[in-house]
């Protein structure tokens, strides 16, 4: 197969991002055919060269990637949107990946991206009922009666929302867990009860949690998280 730059190979093989790969090369942590390589322009043939990082040989294969991103405000959940910054610009890898589901431009928080078509379909399609949990900050103190209405279901966009789990955190903050994803649903629900969303952050998709991932940063999913996603096909 054609040769590729060493840092590109490390990214394509799912070892690390391309920039982190450059750091590994400079630090002498990458060995090709038994020789330490520190030159960033070095090229390798994944089909014949033996490549190791920190003494662990990297197996080359068609690599599926699963990524969690903490989406910042101002980025569009799309691969290509003329005139707008897109979420894929934030992820420095060579594989072509696709956002799973959507977060609107003004919202932040957990967004999954992958090149695994089965997982993408399973998590994106509304018929599979996967939970999505959000933290919401509103403009005015929100009464318990309004939270109960959102939990029970509201009429928006000509249909009723499904029951949701809602928990109050403070006078102007609450968490809500949905099993559906209508367009700008939470913002519409909050308007329906006479308030306005100031900040909306997704903190969980199914069993995958945002945790302490900083805004604008991303990480590969852990082996346990990937195993869980792949196990969805056994349901």
C-alpha positions in Angstrom: 0.0 0.0 0.0 1.2 3.6 -0.4 3.4 5.1 2.2 2.1 7.7 4.7 3.6 10.1 7.1 4.4 8.5 10.4 2.2 10.8 12.5 -0.7 10.2 10.1 -0.3 6.5 10.5 -0.5 6.9 14.3 -3.7 8.9 14.0 -5.3 6.5 11.4 -4.4 3.5 13.5 -6.3 5.1 16.5 -3.2 5.5 18.7 -3.5 9.2 19.2 -4.2 12.5 17.4 -1.8 13.6 14.7 -0.5 16.4 16.8 0.1 14.1 19.8 1.8 11.7 17.3 4.2 14.4 16.4 5.1 14.8 20.1 5.7 11.1 20.5 8.0 11.2 17.5 10.0 14.1 18.8 10.3 12.4 22.2 11.7 9.3 20.5 8.9 7.1 21.7 8.1 5.7 18.1 10.2 2.9 16.7 10.1 1.7 13.1 11.6 -1.6 12.2 13.7 -1.5 15.4 15.0 2.0 15.0 13.8 5.1 16.9 12.5 7.7 14.5 12.5 11.4 15.5 12.1 13.0 12.0 8.5 14.3 11.5 8.7 13.9 7.7 9.4 10.2 7.9 7.1 7.9 5.9 6.1 4.3 6.6 4.4 1.5 4.8 1.7 0.1 7.2 1.5 -3.1 5.3 5.2 -4.0 5.7 6.9 -1.8 8.4 6.8 -2.8 12.0 5.8 0.3 14.1 5.7 0.5 17.9 5.0 3.2 20.4 6.5 2.8 23.9 7.4 -0.8 23.0 3.9 -1.8 22.0 3.6 -2.8 18.3 0.7 -1.2 16.4 -1.4 -3.4 14.3 -2.6 -1.9 11.1 -6.2 -2.6 10.1 -9.2 -0.8 8.9 -9.8 1.2 12.0 -13.2 2.2 13.4 -13.1 5.2 15.8 -15.4 6.3 18.5 -15.0 9.8 19.8 -16.6 11.9 22.6 -16.4 15.7 22.0 -17.3 18.5 24.4 -18.9 20.8 21.8 -18.5 24.5 22.3 -21.0 27.2 21.4 -20.9 28.5 17.8 -20.1 25.2 16.1 -22.6 23.5 13.8 -23.2 19.7 14.1 -22.3 18.9 10.5 -19.5 17.6 8.4 -19.8 20.5 6.0 -21.7 23.7 6.3 -20.5 26.7 4.1 -19.9 29.8 6.1 -20.0 28.0 9.5 -17.5 26.3 11.8 -18.3 22.6 12.1 -17.7 20.1 14.9 -15.5 17.9 12.8 -12.9 20.8 12.6 -12.3 20.2 16.3 -11.2 16.6 16.0 -7.7 16.2 14.6 -7.7 12.7 13.1 -7.3 11.5 9.5 -10.4 9.2 9.3 -13.6 10.7 8.0 -16.1 10.7 10.9 -19.7 11.7 11.3 -21.6 13.4 14.2 -24.1 11.1 15.9 -27.4 13.0 16.3 -27.4 16.8 16.7 -26.7 19.6 19.2 -27.8 23.0 18.0 -25.3 25.8 17.4 -25.9 27.5 20.7 -25.7 24.4 22.8 -22.7 22.7 24.4 -21.7 19.3 25.8 -21.4 15.7 24.8 -21.4 14.8 21.1 -20.3 11.4 19.8 -18.6 11.0 16.4 -17.7 7.8 14.6 -17.1 6.1 11.3 -19.0 3.0 12.4 -22.2 3.2 10.4 -24.1 0.7 12.6 -23.5 2.6 15.8 -24.3 5.9 14.0 -27.7 4.6 12.9 -28.4 2.9 16.2 -27.8 6.0 18.3 -29.2 8.5 15.8 -32.6 6.9 15.0 -35.4 8.0 17.4 -37.0 4.5 17.4 -34.3 3.1 19.7 -35.2 5.3 22.7 -31.7 6.0 24.0 -31.5 8.4 26.9 -29.9 11.9 26.5 -29.4 13.9 29.7 -29.0 17.7 29.8 -28.2 20.5 32.3 -30.3 23.6 31.6 -29.9 27.1 33.0 -32.9 29.4 32.5 -33.5 33.2 32.7 -35.9 33.2 35.6 -36.5 31.0 38.6 -38.5 28.0 37.4 -41.4 26.7 39.6 -41.8 23.1 40.4 -45.2 23.2 38.5 -43.3 24.1 35.3 -40.9 21.2 35.8 -43.8 18.8 36.3 -45.4 19.9 33.1 -42.1 19.2 31.2 -41.8 15.8 32.9 -45.4 14.9 32.0 -45.2 16.1 28.4 -46.1 19.3 26.5 -47.7 20.1 23.2 -45.0 21.6 20.9 -44.8 21.5 17.1 -48.2 20.0 16.8 -47.5 16.9 19.0 -46.9 16.0 22.6 -43.4 15.4 24.0 -42.9 12.0 25.6 -42.6 11.9 29.4 -39.1 13.0 30.7 -37.2 12.8 33.9 -36.6 16.2 35.4 -34.6 17.1 38.5 -34.2 20.6 40.0 -30.7 21.7 40.8 -31.2 25.3 41.9 -33.9 28.0 41.3 -32.7 28.5 37.7 -31.0 25.2 36.9 -32.4 21.7 36.3 -31.5 18.4 34.6 -33.7 16.7 32.1 -33.4 13.3 30.5 -35.2 12.7 27.2 -35.8 9.6 25.1 -36.5 11.6 21.9 -34.9 14.5 20.0 -37.2 16.9 18.4 -35.7 20.0 16.9 -34.7 22.4 19.7 -37.0 20.5 21.9 -35.8 21.6 25.3 -35.7 25.3 24.3 -39.3 25.0 23.0 -40.5 23.2 26.2 -39.0 25.9 28.3 -40.6 28.6 26.3 -43.9 26.8 26.6 -43.8 27.2 30.4 -43.0 30.9 30.1 -39.2 30.9 30.5 -36.1 31.1 28.4 -33.0 28.9 28.1 -29.7 30.7 28.8 -27.4 27.7 28.6 -28.0 24.1 27.5 -25.3 21.4 28.0 -25.7 17.7 27.2 -23.9 15.6 29.8 -24.8 12.0 28.8 -25.8 9.9 25.8 -27.0 6.5 26.8 -24.1 5.2 29.1 -21.5 7.6 27.7 -20.9 10.6 30.1 -19.2 14.0 29.4 -17.4 13.9 32.7 -14.6 16.4 33.1 -13.8 16.7 29.4 -13.0 20.4 28.8 -15.0 22.4 26.3 -13.6 22.1 22.8 -11.6 19.0 23.7 -12.2 15.4 22.6 -11.2 11.9 23.6 -11.4 8.3 22.2 -14.1 6.2 23.9 -12.7 3.6 26.3 -12.8 -0.1 25.5 -15.6 -0.5 28.0 -17.7 2.3 26.4 -17.2 0.8 22.9 -18.1 -2.6 24.2 -21.3 -1.2 25.6 -22.2 0.5 22.3 -21.5 -2.7 20.3 -23.7 -4.6 22.8 -26.7 -2.5 21.8 -27.0 -4.8 18.8 -27.8 -7.7 21.1 -30.8 -5.9 22.6 
